[in-house]
Amino acid sequence: MLRPRRHDEAQIRFSLTVERAVASAVDLAISPADAAAKIVETVCDAYGSRVVTPAARKSGYDCPGWFLDRFWGILMPMVVHGPPEMQGRSIDFLRELKKHGRAGCDGMRTEWGEAVDWGRPTLFDAIAGSMLDEDGPSAPKAEENLLPRQKFAALRALSGAPQEDRDDPYYYQSYAKSRVEWLNIVRYFMQIWALDICDLEIYGLRIMRDGLENVDLAEPKRLTKAPDLVPPALALEAASVCVRLVGKKMYRSTRIVEQGDCDLDYEFYPQGYPGRGGQRWTGVEGYHPDRWKLWKSVFIEYAEAEGRRGIVQNAVEAAKAAIEAMEAIESVDVQVSD
């Protein structure tokens, strides 16, 4: 009988370790504190005493970075696309994990040189960024060869417009589900930032840019037709979610995010580097009071356009909710400064 090659043994051991870690994280029978402790123990036992050799870096299976990348890459989609109680459970788990700081992993680094730190937690932000980049719904592209009726239904569903008799029911329901899932992704990760579990500031900035800085009410067709992007009404809704959850952080932030400032290579990300402005913003590449004012003005424009062609009611309500949240944040800060 042939023995498995060392590479195969490492791969099997690696896969089992990841599977057990994910199972612990989502098992409702295990308390969040115990699950977090188990993950820390698993990583420390598996990688704490190992030196990342060139051979290990090449295979990846003996490196903590690969483990964390696979762990978050499996866990986060399960959480975001799962039932609401799963999201609540994951937040409790992450808060417990954060308490461990660098316990048991002093000197431990990923194969890319990043220190392993449960207080951040390591590589979580990268997986969050990938999901916000790659898991977002997009309008049907021309090469999909959909019939006009199917495209119309898909765009209306993504924009949140109510279903009509002329809409293709299959495409409407399918894209309506994608819309809800996308807003859930944004809501989940912005909650993570709001609770200071992980710094997702750069991703919040990009969602605001994509949702507000390219809106042009003078072109009503663009409000429901966007061949390669999230439809404008849905992008605006996502921006509203950000303001309501982390608006205070955004309002007070002065962070500048220029190209090349981030660890990720944004050349390969469809939305570009986060600080880049949209058509309506040519100022600093980051957070700024004038940029906040622009965002608020776009919400006001959209809310005041209620009833016009191309204006979707659910996005109007989202704009009004965002305005209310922004004004509350501004009034509190004025009182504090006084």
N, C-alpha and C positions, 0 to 999 in steps of 0.2 A: 504493500500500500504506500502510495506516494505521500510524503509529508508536504503540507502547504509551504510554499516559499515564504521567506521572512516578510516580503512585501505584502503577501496575501494575509499573513497572520496579523500584521500591523493594521491592515485595512479592516479586517473582521473585528479586531479589538477596538479600533476607533469607532466603527459603526455602532457596536453594542454600547460603548460608553455614551455616545450621543443619544441613542435611543432611550437609554435608561434615564439620562438627565432630563430629556424632554418629558418623558412619562412622569417623572417626579414633579416637574414644574406645573403640569396641568392636572395632576391627580387631586381632586377636591377632597379626598380622604386624608391627604397630608396637609398640615397647616402650612401657610406661606413661609413662616419662619423656619420650619423644619425642611421644607423644600429648598429654600435658599441655602441653608447650612449644608445640605446634601450636595448641591451643585459646587459649592466652594470646596468641600471635601473631595469630591470627584476630581476636580481640576488639580487640586494640590497633590493628591495621590498619584494622578496619572502623569503630571508634568512638572511638579515642583522640584524634583531632584535631577531633572534631565537637562543636559546641555544641548542646545539646538545646533547639531552638527550640520555640515553641508549636505550630507546624505539625508538627514531627517528633514531639512528644509526642502529638499527636492521632492520627497515623497509626501510631506505634509502631515502624515498620520501621527507623527510623534511630536507635533508642535501645538502649543495651546492656541495659537491664532486660528488654525484650521478648525479646531474643536469649537471655539467661540463663534466663528463665522458660520459653521454648519448648525450649531445649536440655535443661535438667533434666527438663522435663515429658515429653520423648520418651525420653531416656536412662534415667531411673530405672525406668519400667515394663518396658523391655526387659531391664534388669539383674535386677530382682526376680523377674520371671516367666520368666527365662531359665535356662539350665543353671547348675549350681554354679560351673563355671569362669568364667562371666561375672561372677558376684558377686565372686569373688576378684580377677579382672582389674580390676573397677571400683574396688575398695578400693585396689589398688596405684596405679591412675590417680589417685584422689583424694589419696592421700598425696603423690604427686609434684606434683600441682597445688597442694597446700597450701604446698609449699616456695617457690613463686613469690611468696607474700605479695601485696604491692601492686605488684610489678614491672610496669612499663609502663602502669599504670592510675592513677598519681597524679593526683588531681583528677577522675578519672572517676566519675560518679555515675549511678545509674539515674534514670529519669524521676520516680521517687517520692522522690528525694533521698538514697537509700542509697548509701554509698561502695562501689565495686566492689573487692572484696578476695578474692583467691584463697585466702588463709589461713583464710577462714571456712567454706566459700566462699559468696559472695553468692547469695541466693535458694534455696540448696539446702534450708535448713531449712523454708522455706515449702512447697516441693514435697513434702518428707518429711511435713510435717503434713497436707497435702491427701491424700496416699496413705493415711496412717494413719487419717484421718477417713472417706474416701470409698471406699477399696478393701477395707475389712473386710467379711467375710461377715455376713449377718444372717439370722435365722430367717425362714422364709416368713411373709409377712404375710397377714392375713385376706382382703385384696382380691385375692390371687392365685388364689383359688378352687381350691386344691388339694384333692384327695380326702384324707380322714383318713390313708389308708395312705401317700400321698405325703408329707404333712406329717411323719408319724411317722418316715419314712425320712430325710428331710432333717434333722430335729432330731437324730436319733441319729448321723448322719454328722458333722454339725458338732460334736457333743459328743465324738466320737471313740469312740463305742460300736461294738463289732464288728457287722458286718452279720448280720442274721438272715433266715430264710426268708420271714418276713412283710413284710420291707422291700421297697419298690418299688426294683428294682435301678438304674433310670435315675437317680432322684432321689438315691438313696444315693451312687452313684458321683460324680455331679455335685457334690453338696455336700461329699463327702469331699475332692474336689480343691480346693474353695474353702477348706476348713479348712487344708489343707497350705499353700496359697498365702498365707493370712493369717499363719500362724506364720512363714513365710519372710520376709514383709514386716517383721514385728516383729523377727525375728532379725537381718535385714540392717541395719536402721536402728539397732538397739541396738549392733551391732558398730561402726558408724560413730561413735557417741558414745563407746564404750569406747576406741577408738583415737584419740580427741581430734581427729577429722577435722572434725567439726561438733558444736556444742552442741545436743543434742536433749533436754535435761534436762526441759523442760516436757512433752514427749510421753511420756517414761518415767513421769512422775508420773501422767499421765492414764491410761496403761495399767494401772498399779498400782491406781488408784482404781476403774476400771471392772471389774477382775478380782477385787477382794477386798472392796471396801467396801460392796457390796450383796448379798453372799452370805448367805443365811439357811437354815441346815440344818434349821430347824424347819418349813420349807415345801418339802418334797421336790419338789413339782410345778414350783416355780420353777427348780429346778436343771436341768430339761430343756426348759422352756417359757419363752421370752422373745420375745414377738411382734415387737418392733421393735429388738432388740439382739442382739449376739453372745451365743450361749448361755453361761450361767455357767461350764460346764466348760471351754469353749474360752477364755473370757476369763481364767480362772484359769491355764490353760496359758500364755497370753501373758504374764501377770504373772510366772510362773515363769521364762520365758525372760529377762525383764528382770533379775530378781534374779541369775540365774546369769552374765549378761554384764556388767551394770553395777551390781550390788549394792553394791560398795565405794563407788562414786561417790554412790549414793543414801544410803547409811548416813552418809556424812560431809557431805552437803549440808545447808545451812540456808536454802536459797533459798525465799522466799515469792513466790507467784504469785497476786496478787489480780486481780480483774476490772479490765481497763483497763491492766494493766501490760505487756501484750504488744502487738506490732505488729499481729498479726492480729485481725480483728474476730470474736470468738468468738460473737457473737450469731447468726451464720449457720452455726456449726459444730454438728453434731448432738450432740457430746459435751460442749459447754459449755467454759468457760475451764478450764485445767488444774488450778488450785489448788482448785477447788470440791470439797468432800468428798462422799462417798457417804453412804448412810443410817447407816453405822456410824462415821463420823468427822465431828465438829463442831468440831474444833480449828482450828489455824492453816491458812491456805490455801497450803500448800506443804509442804516437807520438814520433818520433825520427828522426834526420837527416839521419841516416843509413837506417832506414825503408823507408824513402822517396826515397833514392837512390835505394833501392831494387825495389820499385814499378816502378820507372823509367826504371830500367834495364829490367824488365819483359815486359813493353810496347815496349821497343826497340827490345827485343828478338822476340816478336810476330810480330812486323812490318817488321823485317828483314826476317821472315819466310814466307813472302808473296809468294803464289803459291805452298807451300808444302801441302801435304795431311793433311786434317783435319783443315786447316787454312781457316777461313771464311773471305771474303773480307770486309764486313762491320765492322768486329772487327779489321781488319788491319787498316782501315781508322780511327776508333775510337782510336786505339793505336797511330797513327801518330798525331792526333789532341791533344791527351793527352801529348805527348812528346813536341810538340810545346808550349803548355800552360805551362808545367813545366819549360822549358828552359826560357820562358819569365819571369816567376816568379823568377827564380834563378838570372837572369841577373839584374832585378830591385833591388833585395835585395843586390846584390854585389855592385851596384852603390850607394845604400843608405849607406852601410857600409863603402865605400871608402870616 
